[in-house]
Amino acid sequence: MRKFFINICFLLSLSAALTVSAAFAQSAWKVRNGEGVGPYSIGMTFSECEKTLHRDKNADQVFVRRKQPFWIYYTDGIQINYDHFGKVIQIFVDKPGILTDKGIQVGDPQDKFLAAYGRGCVSHELPTAKSQPKQSVYIYKNMGLGFQVEGGIVKFIIVTLKHS
């Protein structure tokens, strides 16, 4: 019985250590404007991403014709939009702890990214129900960086290709 208890404690400790190390790895990820997030880059294939990312089993993954990935939610703090060739075209950061080059993260106030990056962006108010907070998207096309804001708070950080 004692040996069984020790083995259970060991397995629980190992599981906790792996969870902490995975969380630490993600918190070390950085947004690379116009390029990617952490080890994931625009242009990577679906199969390359799926080798190390973990799908969110509770999210509604979007596939075209049931096999072609389009929008996949991962538990690692990102969502990825794939093109019809199965290559990454956009990465959305959806959890705090993954910072831009100017220290902006999900959960920060809108004023913080506007002060850091300026007002040289294209903005668009998203349609929302009257009972819901206002949602807007701000895209810095020349940087390949954007922010989706809900109620004045950064909800997503968007990485896409740079455009002039």
Buried (B, 14 or more C-beta within 10 A) or exposed (E): EEEEEEEEEEEEEEEEEEEEEEBEEBBEBEBBBBBBBBEBBBEBBBEBBBEEBEEBEEEEBEEEEEEBBBBBBBBBBBBBBBBEEBBBBBBBBBBEBBBBEEEBBBEBEBEBBBEEBEEEBEEEEEEEEEEEEEBBBBBBBEBBBBBBBBEEEBBBBBBBEBEE
